[in-house]
Amino acid sequence: MSNRLPTESRRAADRSPDNGLSPSFPAWGDRMSIDQLHELSQIADELRASADELAWRQVAVCRRFHSYDTVPDEDLHRSSKRNVFRVVETLHGRDLLPADISEDEGTSSRRRAIQGVPAEDVLACYWAVLSVLRDEFIARATAAGLPSDAVLFGTRRLWDMTERLGGVLMQARHEIDIELARHDERQKLALLQRILSGNLLPAEVSHLGSAYGLQPDSEHWVFRARHPDGTPQSLTRHIERTCAGQHFPALVGPIDGDLAGITCRRPSVNDDVTVLATVGPFPLHMLGQAFAECTRLLTVAVRYGKHGLVDRESLSVRIAVIEESEIGAALFHRYVATVLEESPIADLILESVQTYLAKHRRISAAADALLVHSNTLRYRLEKYTSITGADLTDTEAIIEVWWALEYWQVRRDRSNEPGQLAREAGP
């Protein structure tokens, strides 16, 4: 029988949306006779009748992949049976699954991801089981005496189907991998927040933290960082890259607009604008307390306009200046406010005293830093003493004056912030 049919016959064999068949098979009628199409359909129906047996043969192929050991037989059988019906519909010239098939290839791929089967095994296994069905088609078509061109055409259709649906598998896998990564990131952030907030018992920290490498007897650094632009990815990557251990990747995430985390190494910053407060190392049961200390240090550092890495040692008594506001207010009234009220050059006098103390009370060094003559500095210091009565040679008085000036500096800096004076009622 010739493969070239009259126009009427070719039209009758065309596959089009009008007759319920997929438009992805438009050329069948042009290349094959009606009888050959019918014979292909008969082979497809034979495969459908053997669906259960062919499904179990596919399950056996899946078991060659060790990553499929955790996937139940009934799960694999369900997907394998779907494969048979997919082949049957393809040979019929249709791109639809029967209504009673509830799971397509994408759904199976997503479930394999959840079951822990690697993506490369999913694709390799899919090609392997489809080759079983393809070989079965070729064997049955050959035994039925189908012309070689008809067998070749059906085989090519099955190859095309396998390639196309292999792409569907990989796309679905890519999507679920992204979803799982986001879910894991959310879980990690939730754990980090619970640990740092102190809302977990020590046993819970050890149990939940073990999934991320936190060992019960380990000690870690805790940090809290603030950047003008929020929590930039560059800082996150820097911390993760430089502070990870052999068995513990740094736990890092946003908390209340700041970047916070737990690391096994002392953290650092990678720019000139970030301020990062850190304490450590501490055992697991003290990480919540450590974070509270970081928050405290960060608050002080921000009030002082600090940048870079800060800790208790670098902030020193400035912590008390910020936190003991009543003491600071009293000393401010005694050693600063009176100067501001009585002298027209109050700012110059106070700056001179502050520099003098910072230079360890060395007149020449302080004068050089202020770019004034030594006698000018002496005059300002004497003026300060006459107004406040402070003896700048007395250790106790020096401490009080330093405290008052630090309090004044912080208060002045805060007053320069937009809207701060309206919010803050101070001495």
VOPAGU-2260 file (C-alpha; in pm, 1 decimal, decimal comma):
REM VOPAGU-2260
SITE   aa  ch    i         X         Y         Z
SITE  MET   A    0       0,0       0,0       0,0
SITE  SER   A    1     137,1     343,7     -91,9
SITE  ASN   A    2     204,4     595,3     181,0
SITE  ARG   A    3      82,6     879,8     -41,1
SITE  LEU   A    4    -295,8     902,2      -6,6
SITE  PRO   A    5    -550,4    1098,9    -205,3
SITE  THR   A    6    -633,1    1439,3     -65,5
SITE  GLU   A    7    -961,0    1319,5      85,5
SITE  SER   A    8    -790,4    1032,1     267,8
SITE  ARG   A    9    -515,4    1254,4     401,5
SITE  ARG   A   10    -771,2    1499,6     536,7
SITE  ALA   A   11    -956,7    1217,8     708,4
SITE  ALA   A   12    -636,6    1110,5     880,6
SITE  ASP   A   13    -528,4    1458,5     991,5
SITE  ARG   A   14    -507,3    1517,8    1365,9
SITE  SER   A   15    -656,1    1852,7    1459,5
SITE  PRO   A   16    -810,1    2022,9    1761,8
SITE  ASP   A   17   -1151,3    1987,4    1597,4
SITE  ASN   A   18   -1149,3    1609,6    1633,4
SITE  GLY   A   19   -1019,9    1610,5    1992,1
SITE  LEU   A   20    -660,4    1516,1    1908,9
SITE  SER   A   21    -354,9    1716,1    1999,9
SITE  PRO   A   22    -228,9    1968,4    1743,1
SITE  SER   A   23     121,2    1843,5    1826,9
SITE  PHE   A   24      59,4    1556,2    1581,6
SITE  PRO   A   25     -35,9    1742,7    1260,4
SITE  ALA   A   26     166,8    1540,2    1010,6
SITE  TRP   A   27      62,4    1184,4    1083,7
SITE  GLY   A   28    -200,0    1167,9     814,6
SITE  ASP   A   29      41,8    1309,0     559,7
SITE  ARG   A   30     304,6    1047,1     629,2
SITE  MET   A   31     109,1     731,6     717,7
SITE  SER   A   32    -185,7     548,0     578,5
SITE  ILE   A   33    -512,1     504,9     760,8
SITE  ASP   A   34    -438,5     135,0     802,2
SITE  GLN   A   35     -97,7     204,0     955,3
SITE  LEU   A   36    -246,2     455,3    1195,9
SITE  HIS   A   37    -503,3     194,0    1291,4
SITE  GLU   A   38    -229,4     -64,9    1344,9
SITE  LEU   A   39     -37,6     176,6    1570,9
SITE  SER   A   40    -356,2     228,8    1769,8
SITE  GLN   A   41    -395,4    -146,6    1805,8
SITE  ILE   A   42     -42,5    -176,1    1946,6
SITE  ALA   A   43    -123,0     111,3    2182,4
SITE  ASP   A   44    -433,0     -71,9    2304,2
SITE  GLU   A   45    -226,8    -387,8    2362,8
SITE  LEU   A   46      10,9    -185,4    2577,6
SITE  ARG   A   47    -284,0     -42,8    2768,6
SITE  ALA   A   48    -410,8    -395,7    2836,9
SITE  SER   A   49     -68,4    -486,0    2977,9
SITE  ALA   A   50     -38,6    -165,3    3183,9
SITE  ASP   A   51      -9,8    -335,8    3520,9
SITE  GLU   A   52     259,6    -580,6    3410,3
SITE  LEU   A   53     454,3    -306,3    3230,8
SITE  ALA   A   54     430,9     -84,7    3538,8
SITE  TRP   A   55     591,9    -351,6    3758,4
SITE  ARG   A   56     870,0    -397,3    3504,6
SITE  GLN   A   57     940,8     -26,5    3537,3
SITE  VAL   A   58     942,1     -54,2    3917,3
SITE  ALA   A   59    1214,0    -318,1    3885,5
SITE  VAL   A   60    1419,7     -75,1    3676,9
SITE  CYS   A   61    1373,0     197,8    3938,2
SITE  ARG   A   62    1512,4     -35,3    4204,1
SITE  ARG   A   63    1847,3     -30,8    4024,7
SITE  PHE   A   64    1885,0     326,5    4154,1
SITE  HIS   A   65    1974,2     314,7    4524,3
SITE  SER   A   66    1835,9     662,8    4579,8
SITE  TYR   A   67    1491,0     515,2    4512,2
SITE  ASP   A   68    1517,8     273,6    4806,1
SITE  THR   A   69    1301,3     497,1    5023,6
SITE  VAL   A   70    1025,4     530,5    4762,0
SITE  PRO   A   71     742,2     279,0    4825,9
SITE  ASP   A   72     654,0      25,0    4556,3
SITE  GLU   A   73     296,9     149,6    4529,5
SITE  ASP   A   74     424,3     501,7    4468,3
SITE  LEU   A   75     653,5     385,4    4188,6
SITE  HIS   A   76     381,5     160,0    4044,7
SITE  ARG   A   77     139,9     452,2    4026,0
SITE  SER   A   78     390,0     668,9    3837,4
SITE  SER   A   79     493,5     379,1    3614,6
SITE  LYS   A   80     134,9     303,7    3519,7
SITE  ARG   A   81      95,4     669,0    3428,0
SITE  ASN   A   82     394,9     628,1    3197,4
SITE  VAL   A   83     220,8     342,4    3016,6
SITE  PHE   A   84     -90,6     551,4    2957,7
SITE  ARG   A   85     125,3     841,8    2842,5
SITE  VAL   A   86     281,8     613,6    2578,3
SITE  VAL   A   87     -59,5     481,4    2477,4
SITE  GLU   A   88    -201,3     831,5    2428,3
SITE  THR   A   89     107,0     940,0    2235,7
SITE  LEU   A   90      71,7     647,9    1994,1
SITE  HIS   A   91    -295,1     738,2    1952,3
SITE  GLY   A   92    -187,0    1091,8    1862,1
SITE  ARG   A   93    -316,3    1248,8    2178,7
SITE  ASP   A   94    -132,3    1454,7    2436,6
SITE  LEU   A   95    -376,4    1400,4    2721,5
SITE  LEU   A   96    -381,6    1163,9    3016,5
SITE  PRO   A   97    -696,7     969,7    3104,3
SITE  ALA   A   98    -916,2    1138,0    3361,4
SITE  ASP   A   99    -847,3     870,1    3623,1
SITE  ILE   A  100    -471,6     948,2    3621,7
SITE  SER   A  101    -439,0    1202,0    3901,0
SITE  GLU   A  102     -64,4    1261,6    3895,1
SITE  ASP   A  103     135,6    1404,3    3605,9
SITE  GLU   A  104     512,3    1399,8    3558,4
SITE  GLY   A  105     567,1    1733,4    3730,4
SITE  THR   A  106     384,4    1617,6    4043,1
SITE  SER   A  107     592,8    1299,6    4056,1
SITE  SER   A  108     913,4    1497,9    4015,5
SITE  ARG   A  109     823,7    1727,9    4303,0
SITE  ARG   A  110     746,2    1433,3    4529,0
SITE  ARG   A  111    1077,9    1264,7    4442,4
SITE  ALA   A  112    1253,8    1582,0    4552,3
SITE  ILE   A  113    1077,3    1568,6    4887,8
SITE  GLN   A  114    1169,5    1200,1    4913,0
SITE  GLY   A  115    1534,6    1293,3    4866,0
SITE  VAL   A  116    1595,9    1142,9    4522,2
SITE  PRO   A  117    1867,0    1344,0    4340,8
SITE  ALA   A  118    1756,9    1527,0    4026,8
SITE  GLU   A  119    2005,7    1343,4    3808,5
SITE  ASP   A  120    1868,0    1007,3    3927,4
SITE  VAL   A  121    1511,7    1117,4    3857,5
SITE  LEU   A  122    1597,6    1202,1    3498,4
SITE  ALA   A  123    1813,4     892,7    3444,3
SITE  CYS   A  124    1544,9     665,5    3588,8
SITE  TYR   A  125    1275,8     828,7    3375,6
SITE  TRP   A  126    1474,8     765,1    3058,1
SITE  ALA   A  127    1541,5     408,7    3170,0
SITE  VAL   A  128    1176,0     319,4    3233,2
SITE  LEU   A  129    1060,8     489,8    2914,2
SITE  SER   A  130    1314,8     284,0    2720,6
SITE  VAL   A  131    1140,3     -26,7    2859,5
SITE  LEU   A  132     810,8      92,8    2714,2
SITE  ARG   A  133     969,9     204,4    2390,3
SITE  ASP   A  134    1138,1    -134,3    2344,3
SITE  GLU   A  135     810,2    -307,5    2422,7
SITE  PHE   A  136     634,9    -102,7    2155,8
SITE  ILE   A  137     901,0    -187,8    1897,9
SITE  ALA   A  138     885,0    -558,6    1984,3
SITE  ARG   A  139     505,0    -575,0    1958,2
SITE  ALA   A  140     488,2    -361,9    1644,2
SITE  THR   A  141     751,0    -576,1    1474,4
SITE  ALA   A  142     576,3    -897,8    1579,3
SITE  ALA   A  143     249,6    -762,8    1439,6
SITE  GLY   A  144     417,3    -707,8    1104,7
SITE  LEU   A  145     394,0    -326,3    1095,1
SITE  PRO   A  146     601,0    -170,8     816,9
SITE  SER   A  147     939,6     -43,9     930,7
SITE  ASP   A  148     849,6     317,0     851,9
SITE  ALA   A  149     544,3     293,1    1078,2
SITE  VAL   A  150     754,9     143,7    1360,5
SITE  LEU   A  151    1015,1     415,6    1309,5
SITE  PHE   A  152     753,2     687,7    1313,7
SITE  GLY   A  153     595,8     560,2    1635,9
SITE  THR   A  154     940,2     526,5    1794,2
SITE  ARG   A  155    1029,4     881,6    1702,4
SITE  ARG   A  156     708,9    1003,1    1860,1
SITE  LEU   A  157     797,4     821,0    2180,8
SITE  TRP   A  158    1146,7     971,6    2175,6
SITE  ASP   A  159    1000,8    1319,0    2131,1
SITE  MET   A  160     757,8    1258,2    2414,9
SITE  THR   A  161    1038,4    1138,2    2643,1
SITE  GLU   A  162    1253,4    1442,7    2572,5
SITE  ARG   A  163     963,8    1682,9    2621,9
SITE  LEU   A  164     846,4    1527,8    2947,9
SITE  GLY   A  165    1204,9    1497,0    3069,0
SITE  GLY   A  166    1211,7    1875,4    3044,0
SITE  VAL   A  167     886,8    1890,1    3241,7
SITE  LEU   A  168    1047,6    1674,8    3512,6
SITE  MET   A  169    1350,8    1902,2    3536,9
SITE  GLN   A  170    1144,8    2221,1    3540,2
SITE  ALA   A  171     925,8    2085,8    3817,7
SITE  ARG   A  172    1235,6    1973,2    4006,7
SITE  HIS   A  173    1391,4    2317,3    3971,4
SITE  GLU   A  174    1077,4    2478,0    4109,7
SITE  ILE   A  175    1049,9    2243,8    4408,1
SITE  ASP   A  176    1421,7    2280,4    4482,5
SITE  ILE   A  177    1368,6    2655,4    4503,8
SITE  GLU   A  178    1063,8    2604,7    4725,7
SITE  LEU   A  179    1253,4    2366,2    4953,0
SITE  ALA   A  180    1547,7    2604,7    4974,2
SITE  ARG   A  181    1314,5    2887,8    5070,0
SITE  HIS   A  182    1141,7    2666,6    5323,3
SITE  ASP   A  183    1475,0    2564,9    5472,4
SITE  GLU   A  184    1580,0    2930,6    5485,7
SITE  ARG   A  185    1255,9    3018,4    5667,2
SITE  GLN   A  186    1307,9    2730,4    5909,8
SITE  LYS   A  187    1666,3    2838,3    5971,8
SITE  LEU   A  188    1564,8    3199,3    6030,4
SITE  ALA   A  189    1286,8    3093,8    6267,2
SITE  LEU   A  190    1532,2    2881,2    6466,1
SITE  LEU   A  191    1787,3    3163,8    6475,1
SITE  GLN   A  192    1525,8    3406,4    6604,5
SITE  ARG   A  193    1406,6    3164,3    6871,8
SITE  ILE   A  194    1759,9    3090,3    6991,0
SITE  LEU   A  195    1864,8    3454,8    7004,5
SITE  SER   A  196    1543,2    3566,1    7170,8
SITE  GLY   A  197    1601,1    3311,7    7446,7
SITE  ASN   A  198    1266,6    3139,4    7383,6
SITE  LEU   A  199    1412,2    2787,3    7376,3
SITE  LEU   A  200    1516,5    2561,8    7658,2
SITE  PRO   A  201    1880,0    2443,2    7648,5
SITE  ALA   A  202    1766,1    2094,4    7547,8
SITE  GLU   A  203    1559,5    2241,2    7263,7
SITE  VAL   A  204    1854,1    2446,7    7140,0
SITE  SER   A  205    2071,5    2133,6    7130,2
SITE  HIS   A  206    1805,0    1921,9    6960,8
SITE  LEU   A  207    1686,5    2172,4    6699,2
SITE  GLY   A  208    2029,0    2324,1    6643,4
SITE  SER   A  209    2189,3    1987,6    6565,8
SITE  ALA   A  210    2023,7    1996,1    6221,9
SITE  TYR   A  211    2238,9    2299,8    6142,3
SITE  GLY   A  212    2561,9    2183,6    6304,4
SITE  LEU   A  213    2520,2    2327,9    6653,9
SITE  GLN   A  214    2678,5    2070,0    6881,8
SITE  PRO   A  215    2579,1    2052,4    7252,7
SITE  ASP   A  216    2933,3    2114,5    7381,2
SITE  SER   A  217    3025,2    2381,9    7125,9
SITE  GLU   A  218    3081,9    2753,1    7186,1
SITE  HIS   A  219    2995,6    3027,3    6940,7
SITE  TRP   A  220    3014,3    3397,6    6872,1
SITE  VAL   A  221    2697,4    3603,2    6847,2
SITE  PHE   A  222    2666,2    3929,5    6657,8
SITE  ARG   A  223    2421,4    4199,4    6561,8
SITE  ALA   A  224    2504,7    4439,0    6278,5
SITE  ARG   A  225    2345,7    4750,6    6136,3
SITE  HIS   A  226    2395,3    4892,6    5788,0
SITE  PRO   A  227    2244,4    5214,9    5649,0
SITE  ASP   A  228    2077,1    5014,4    5372,3
SITE  GLY   A  229    1931,6    4743,4    5594,5
SITE  THR   A  230    2075,7    4392,7    5555,0
SITE  PRO   A  231    2279,8    4386,5    5231,3
SITE  GLN   A  232    2354,9    4049,9    5075,2
SITE  SER   A  233    2724,6    4135,9    5054,8
SITE  LEU   A  234    2751,6    4149,0    5434,4
SITE  THR   A  235    2557,4    3825,0    5470,6
SITE  ARG   A  236    2783,7    3646,8    5222,1
SITE  HIS   A  237    3093,4    3791,1    5389,4
SITE  ILE   A  238    2987,4    3656,1    5730,3
SITE  GLU   A  239    2890,2    3316,8    5587,8
SITE  ARG   A  240    3219,1    3288,7    5398,5
SITE  THR   A  241    3456,1    3402,0    5674,8
SITE  CYS   A  242    3284,8    3268,9    5985,7
SITE  ALA   A  243    3183,2    2915,4    5888,9
SITE  GLY   A  244    3339,0    2615,5    6060,1
SITE  GLN   A  245    3415,9    2268,3    5933,9
SITE  HIS   A  246    3085,4    2127,2    6057,2
SITE  PHE   A  247    2889,5    2446,0    6123,0
SITE  PRO   A  248    2790,7    2697,9    5855,4
SITE  ALA   A  249    2716,4    3035,5    6010,8
SITE  LEU   A  250    2351,4    3095,5    6098,9
SITE  VAL   A  251    2276,3    3444,1    5966,6
SITE  GLY   A  252    1951,2    3629,3    5908,3
SITE  PRO   A  253    1760,3    3955,6    5945,6
SITE  ILE   A  254    1615,4    4044,4    6284,9
SITE  ASP   A  255    1422,0    4369,6    6331,9
SITE  GLY   A  256    1599,1    4539,8    6043,1
SITE  ASP   A  257    1947,7    4433,8    6154,4
SITE  LEU   A  258    2162,0    4140,6    6050,8
SITE  ALA   A  259    2219,2    3891,7    6332,3
SITE  GLY   A  260    2376,8    3554,3    6362,2
SITE  ILE   A  261    2567,8    3277,7    6534,2
SITE  THR   A  262    2917,9    3193,3    6411,8
SITE  CYS   A  263    3205,8    2973,8    6518,0
SITE  ARG   A  264    3460,0    3249,7    6450,2
SITE  ARG   A  265    3479,4    3612,6    6556,2
SITE  PRO   A  266    3292,0    3804,8    6283,2
SITE  SER   A  267    3417,0    4107,3    6091,9
SITE  VAL   A  268    3276,7    4371,9    5856,9
SITE  ASN   A  269    3354,5    4426,9    5490,7
SITE  ASP   A  270    3284,2    4799,9    5453,4
SITE  ASP   A  271    3325,2    5134,7    5628,2
SITE  VAL   A  272    2961,8    5202,2    5714,5
SITE  THR   A  273    2846,3    4889,1    5896,8
SITE  VAL   A  274    2860,3    4875,3    6275,9
SITE  LEU   A  275    2876,6    4521,2    6412,3
SITE  ALA   A  276    2857,6    4436,7    6780,9
SITE  THR   A  277    2982,2    4095,6    6886,6
SITE  VAL   A  278    3041,9    3889,4    7198,6
SITE  GLY   A  279    3174,7    3540,5    7252,2
SITE  PRO   A  280    3243,5    3264,7    7247,7
SITE  PHE   A  281    2951,6    3134,6    7455,8
SITE  PRO   A  282    2798,5    2787,9    7511,0
SITE  LEU   A  283    2464,1    2711,8    7349,6
SITE  HIS   A  284    2253,8    2774,4    7659,9
SITE  MET   A  285    2389,5    3131,7    7684,8
SITE  LEU   A  286    2336,9    3242,6    7323,9
SITE  GLY   A  287    2015,6    3427,1    7411,2
SITE  GLN   A  288    2196,3    3625,3    7682,0
SITE  ALA   A  289    2482,6    3689,1    7441,7
SITE  PHE   A  290    2245,8    3835,9    7184,3
SITE  ALA   A  291    2090,5    4064,6    7444,3
SITE  GLU   A  292    2442,6    4188,9    7517,7
SITE  CYS   A  293    2504,2    4242,8    7144,4
SITE  THR   A  294    2186,2    4448,1    7120,5
SITE  ARG   A  295    2300,8    4655,9    7415,1
SITE  LEU   A  296    2645,4    4714,4    7263,3
SITE  LEU   A  297    2499,6    4799,0    6923,8
SITE  THR   A  298    2270,7    5058,0    7079,5
SITE  VAL   A  299    2566,8    5225,8    7247,7
SITE  ALA   A  300    2778,2    5210,8    6932,5
SITE  VAL   A  301    2503,0    5365,6    6721,2
SITE  ARG   A  302    2452,6    5644,0    6975,7
SITE  TYR   A  303    2822,6    5722,2    6952,6
SITE  GLY   A  304    2822,2    5705,7    6573,3
SITE  LYS   A  305    3067,3    5417,0    6570,8
SITE  HIS   A  306    3143,0    5204,9    6265,2
SITE  GLY   A  307    3317,6    4874,2    6217,7
SITE  LEU   A  308    3354,4    4603,0    6480,6
SITE  VAL   A  309    3266,2    4693,4    6839,6
SITE  ASP   A  310    3271,0    4492,2    7159,6
SITE  ARG   A  311    3263,4    4551,3    7532,8
SITE  GLU   A  312    3635,2    4634,4    7544,6
SITE  SER   A  313    3619,4    4893,2    7265,1
SITE  LEU   A  314    3314,5    5068,1    7410,9
SITE  SER   A  315    3432,1    5043,1    7769,2
SITE  VAL   A  316    3274,7    5291,3    8010,0
SITE  ARG   A  317    3076,0    5449,3    7725,3
SITE  ILE   A  318    2822,8    5175,0    7787,7
SITE  ALA   A  319    2754,1    5321,8    8129,9
SITE  VAL   A  320    2740,1    5673,7    7986,1
SITE  ILE   A  321    2451,7    5568,1    7763,6
SITE  GLU   A  322    2271,3    5343,6    8007,9
SITE  GLU   A  323    2314,6    5540,7    8331,0
SITE  SER   A  324    2128,9    5843,2    8201,5
SITE  GLU   A  325    2046,5    5986,2    8545,1
SITE  ILE   A  326    2412,6    6004,3    8638,1
SITE  GLY   A  327    2494,8    6152,7    8300,5
SITE  ALA   A  328    2222,4    6415,8    8336,8
SITE  ALA   A  329    2345,5    6521,8    8681,0
SITE  LEU   A  330    2706,1    6551,4    8564,7
SITE  PHE   A  331    2593,6    6734,1    8251,0
SITE  HIS   A  332    2423,3    7001,1    8462,5
SITE  ARG   A  333    2730,9    7046,1    8678,4
SITE  TYR   A  334    3011,6    7038,4    8419,0
SITE  VAL   A  335    2856,3    7133,5    8084,5
SITE  ALA   A  336    2525,9    7316,8    8117,5
SITE  THR   A  337    2681,7    7592,7    8329,4
SITE  VAL   A  338    2944,3    7658,8    8061,9
SITE  LEU   A  339    2680,9    7665,4    7787,2
SITE  GLU   A  340    2482,3    7919,9    7988,5
SITE  GLU   A  341    2765,6    8152,3    8093,1
SITE  SER   A  342    3020,2    8163,4    7811,5
SITE  PRO   A  343    2978,8    8288,7    7453,9
SITE  ILE   A  344    3261,9    8054,6    7349,7
SITE  ALA   A  345    3118,0    7753,8    7533,1
SITE  ASP   A  346    3162,2    7512,3    7243,5
SITE  LEU   A  347    3529,3    7603,0    7205,4
SITE  ILE   A  348    3592,0    7565,7    7577,7
SITE  LEU   A  349    3418,5    7227,8    7601,6
SITE  GLU   A  350    3592,8    7098,8    7288,1
SITE  SER   A  351    3925,8    7208,8    7432,8
SITE  VAL   A  352    3863,6    7026,3    7761,8
SITE  GLN   A  353    3753,8    6714,4    7575,6
SITE  THR   A  354    4065,3    6715,1    7356,2
SITE  TYR   A  355    4289,2    6788,2    7654,7
SITE  LEU   A  356    4157,3    6480,8    7835,3
SITE  ALA   A  357    4179,0    6267,8    7518,3
SITE  LYS   A  358    4547,8    6364,0    7484,1
SITE  HIS   A  359    4619,4    6249,9    7840,5
SITE  ARG   A  360    4634,4    6610,9    7965,9
SITE  ARG   A  361    4933,4    6700,4    7751,5
SITE  ILE   A  362    4904,4    7069,7    7662,5
SITE  SER   A  363    5123,5    7064,9    7352,2
SITE  ALA   A  364    4956,5    6756,0    7200,3
SITE  ALA   A  365    4607,2    6892,0    7267,5
SITE  ALA   A  366    4696,9    7237,7    7129,0
SITE  ASP   A  367    4833,5    7078,7    6811,2
SITE  ALA   A  368    4517,2    6872,1    6770,6
SITE  LEU   A  369    4305,2    7187,9    6813,0
SITE  LEU   A  370    4532,6    7396,9    6588,9
SITE  VAL   A  371    4568,8    7666,4    6856,3
SITE  HIS   A  372    4854,5    7813,0    7057,9
SITE  SER   A  373    4934,4    7645,7    7390,7
SITE  ASN   A  374    4849,9    7966,4    7577,1
SITE  THR   A  375    4509,6    7977,0    7408,0
SITE  LEU   A  376    4441,1    7627,0    7532,3
SITE  ARG   A  377    4556,7    7715,8    7885,2
SITE  TYR   A  378    4321,5    8014,6    7884,5
SITE  ARG   A  379    4026,0    7798,9    7784,4
SITE  LEU   A  380    4103,9    7538,7    8050,7
SITE  GLU   A  381    4130,5    7807,1    8316,9
SITE  LYS   A  382    3802,9    7956,3    8198,9
SITE  TYR   A  383    3638,6    7614,3    8226,3
SITE  THR   A  384    3771,4    7568,1    8580,7
SITE  SER   A  385    3651,0    7911,5    8686,9
SITE  ILE   A  386    3296,4    7845,7    8561,0
SITE  THR   A  387    3251,2    7486,7    8685,4
SITE  GLY   A  388    3493,2    7468,2    8977,0
SITE  ALA   A  389    3634,1    7142,9    8832,9
SITE  ASP   A  390    3992,4    7062,0    8926,9
SITE  LEU   A  391    4143,1    6901,9    8616,0
SITE  THR   A  392    4432,0    6766,6    8820,2
SITE  ASP   A  393    4203,8    6560,4    9044,9
SITE  THR   A  394    4134,9    6204,0    8926,4
SITE  GLU   A  395    3775,8    6191,8    9053,4
SITE  ALA   A  396    3694,5    6527,2    8897,4
SITE  ILE   A  397    3851,1    6420,4    8567,7
SITE  ILE   A  398    3629,2    6109,6    8554,7
SITE  GLU   A  399    3317,8    6316,0    8621,4
SITE  VAL   A  400    3410,3    6578,8    8362,8
SITE  TRP   A  401    3486,1    6311,0    8101,4
SITE  TRP   A  402    3150,1    6144,2    8172,6
SITE  ALA   A  403    2964,2    6475,1    8142,4
SITE  LEU   A  404    3136,7    6558,5    7813,0
SITE  GLU   A  405    3062,0    6214,0    7669,3
SITE  TYR   A  406    2697,0    6251,9    7770,9
SITE  TRP   A  407    2691,2    6596,7    7607,3
SITE  GLN   A  408    2843,4    6464,7    7285,6
SITE  VAL   A  409    2591,5    6182,7    7254,0
SITE  ARG   A  410    2303,4    6413,8    7338,9
SITE  ARG   A  411    2426,0    6669,8    7085,5
SITE  ASP   A  412    2457,7    6405,6    6814,7
SITE  ARG   A  413    2106,4    6280,0    6882,2
SITE  SER   A  414    1972,5    6636,4    6875,9
SITE  ASN   A  415    2102,4    6667,0    6521,1
SITE  GLU   A  416    1885,3    6374,8    6408,7
SITE  PRO   A  417    1563,2    6484,2    6229,2
SITE  GLY   A  418    1276,9    6512,1    6478,1
SITE  GLN   A  419    1491,9    6402,7    6769,6
SITE  LEU   A  420    1443,5    6715,2    6980,2
SITE  ALA   A  421    1069,1    6670,9    6958,1
SITE  ARG   A  422    1100,8    6313,9    7081,4
SITE  GLU   A  423    1357,1    6362,9    7352,6
SITE  ALA   A  424    1304,4    6569,1    7667,1
SITE  GLY   A  425    1643,7    6609,9    7832,5
SITE  PRO   A  426    1825,2    6829,4    8079,0
